Amino acid sequence: MTEALLLIRRSLRVALRQPAAIIPNVAISVFFLFVYNAGLNAVENLPGFEGSYLAFILPVAILSAAVGGAGVAGQELVRDLESGYFSKLLLTPAHRLSIVWGPMVAAAILLVGQVVLILVLGLIIGLHSATGVPGLLMVVVFAFLWGMAFAGYAAFAALRFKNAAAAQAATLAFFPLLFLSSTFVPLEFLDGWLKVAAIINPTTYVFEGMRAVLMTGWDWRDVGLGLLVVVGTATLTGALAVREAVRSTRLAR
């Protein structure tokens, strides 16, 4: 844990020294929130739609921030690989999990800061949480875990390809998941192949869990399923990243 905390602190310090890598991601998330809410809020007038469209679309802004923010972990690992710092870390007794967790947790913490900003902006323009402050905190928990999941994938891609452009391209490949889901309308409003894609898309269940606490209340079926998806995805991508770090250790030796 001590090793992980030291590497998390280093990763945060490195990331905050480069605000140009963070600000565009924040701007895109805020853009999604304002533009989609302003352009599509008539959806809330459709028969069968319950709650406000602002609460419905806010998770889209949050998860888009997660996809963009995950690149921070991958970019930092690529920089360390190119400078030789990562190879030196692999030759130390530091646990491989802590080496990978450093940039992953740092990226998730930065994402939480962005989510808090998005939530504050949402509250300013009229967001109402059906579960109050605890529900808003649950949204932050969802964001942190989903940020860990994407950061794990970014770390895996960086360690696998050892190339900044390839790692970034691998991260951006997840963007279609945001839109092959119940992104703009509820799942029951979808039809055809898009509905099938949304049902098998794990992002849908993350959306549903966050929307439940914001719009309807503590629906533990949706919240529990959403948490299961984010924890499972974060575990899978983290395991892949650690496996790749162990493989890199063998190569370094």
N, C-alpha and C positions, 0 to 999 in steps of 0.2 A: 504493500500500500504506500509506503514511503517513496519507493521508486516511482510509482504511478503519479503521486502528487507532485513530485519534482518535475516530471516530464509534462504533466498537465500545465503546471505553472509556466514552464518554458514555452510550450506551444501557445498558450494565451498571450504571453509577452511578444512572441514573434508575430502572431496574427495581428495584434493591436498596433504594432509598428507599421502595418501596411493597411491603412484604412481604405485604400483604393480597391482592395479585394473584398471589402465588406459592404461599403456604401452602395454599390450597384445592386447587390442582392436585396438590401433593404428597400431601395427605390422600386424595384420590380414588384416586391410583395405589396407595398403600399399602392402601387399602380393597379395591381389585380383587385385589391380591395375596393378602391374608389370607382374604377371604371366598370367592373362587373356589377357592383351594387347599383350604380347609377343607370347602367344600360339595360339590366335584366331584372330590376326589382318588380316589374309587372308580373313576374312569375308567381309572386305571392298572392295574386288575385285569382289564380286558377283554382277551379273546384278541387278540393282534396288536399290543397297545400295548407299546412298549419305552421304558424309562427312567422317571423320576419325573414325576409330574404337576406338581410345583412348578416344575421346569425347563421344562415345557411351557407353563405359564400365565404365567410371569414376563415373556415378551415382550409379553403383552397389557397388563400394568401399564405397561411401558415405552412402548409405542406410544400408550396412552391419555394418558400424560404429554406425549407429543409433540404430540398434537392440542390439548390444553389449553394447553400452553406456547407454541404458535404464536401464540396470541392476544396475547401480550406484544408481539410485533413489530407486529402490526396496531394495537393500542391506542396504542403509542408514536407511530406515524406519524400516527394520527388526532389525538392531542394536539398534535403539531407542526403539523399542518395547521390545526387550530382556533386555535392561538396565533399563526400566521403565521411560525413559525420555519422550517418546511419551504420556504415560498416564498422566504425569504431564502437558504436553502441552494442552491436551484435557480438563483439569480442569481449564485452564486459560480462560480469555475472548477473546483470539485470535480467529479470524475468521477461520473456518474450511478450507476455500479455501486457505488462506495464509499458513496454516500448510501443506497442500498438495502441493501447488505451490512451496514451498521452494526447496525440492529435485527435483521436476520436472524441474523447470527453471534452476537450477544448472546443472542438467544432460544435458539439451539442450545447455547451454553455453559451457560446456566442449566439446560437440559434435561440436560446431561451431569452436572451436580451432583445433580440428582434421580435420575438413573439409578444413579450411584454409591451413593446412599443406599438405593435399592431393592435393588441387588445385595448390599450389606452386610446388610440385613435378611434377604434370601434366604439368605445364607450362615449367618446366625445360626440360622435355623429349619430348616436341613438341606440347602440347595442344594449340589449337587456338579456341577462343570463337567467334562464329558468331555475337554475340551482344556486344562484347568488355567487358569492366569492368562492366557495368550495368548488363550484363548477368551473370557474375561471382557472383555479389552481389545477384542476384535472386536465384542462386544455394544455396548460404548461407542461404537465407530466407527459401527456401524449406527444407533445412537440419534442421534448427532450429525448424520449425513447425512439421516436421516428428519426430524429437527428442522429442518434447513435447508430441506427440501422443504416442510414445512407452514408454516414462517415465510415462505417465498417466496410461498406462496398467500395468507397473511394480509396480507402487504405489498401484494400485487396488489389484494386486495379493499379494503384501506384506501385505496389511491390511486385506485381506480376509483370507490368510492361516497362517499368523504370523509365517512363517518358511522360513529360508533363502534358503534351498534347493528347496522347493516347489515354491517359488517366482522366483528363477532362472530358474527352469524347465518351468514355465509358460511363461517366457520371451523367452526362446529358441524355444518355440512352434511356434513363428512367423518366424523363419528362412525359413521354406518351402515356405512362401509367396514370398521370394526373388527369388526362383528358379522356381516357378509355374507362371512365368511371362515372359515378353519379355526381359529376362536377358541377353542372349548372342547374340540373333539375333532379328531383327525388328519383330513386331507383324505379319506383312503380310507374313513373311517367315515361320510362325508356321502353324501346321495343326493338325487336329483330336482333341482329348480330351485336349491336352496341350493348343491349341488355345482357346478353350472354357474356360479353367481354367484361362488363362491370361486375357481374356476379362472381367471376373467377379472379377478379383483380383484387389483391389484398388492400389496395388503397381505399376501395369502397368501404371497407369495414372500419378503417381508421376515420374516414369522414363520418360514418354513421355514429361512431362512439363519441366524437367531439360534438357533433350536431345534437345528439341526445341530451347532453348536459346543458347545452346552450338554449335548446328550443323546447324540449318536452319534459325534462326532469331526469331523475336517476333511473333510467331504463337499463337495468343491470345486464340484460341480454346484449344490447348493443354496446354498452360500455365494456362489459367483460370480454366480448368477442374482439372488440377493437384493441383492448390491452393485450389479449392473447396474440393477436397478429403482430403488434409492434414489438413485444418481447421476443416472440419467435423469430421475427426477421432480424432484430438486432443480434440475437444469439447466433443465428446462421452466418450473417455477414462478419460478425466479430470473429467467429471460429475460422472462417475462410482467411481473414486477414492474419490471424495468429499462425495458421498453417503456412501461409506464404512467408511470414517472418522467420519461421523455423527453417523453411527451405532456403531462404536467403542466408541464414546462419551457416548452413552446410557449404553453400557456395563461397561464403566469405572465408571459410577455413580451408 
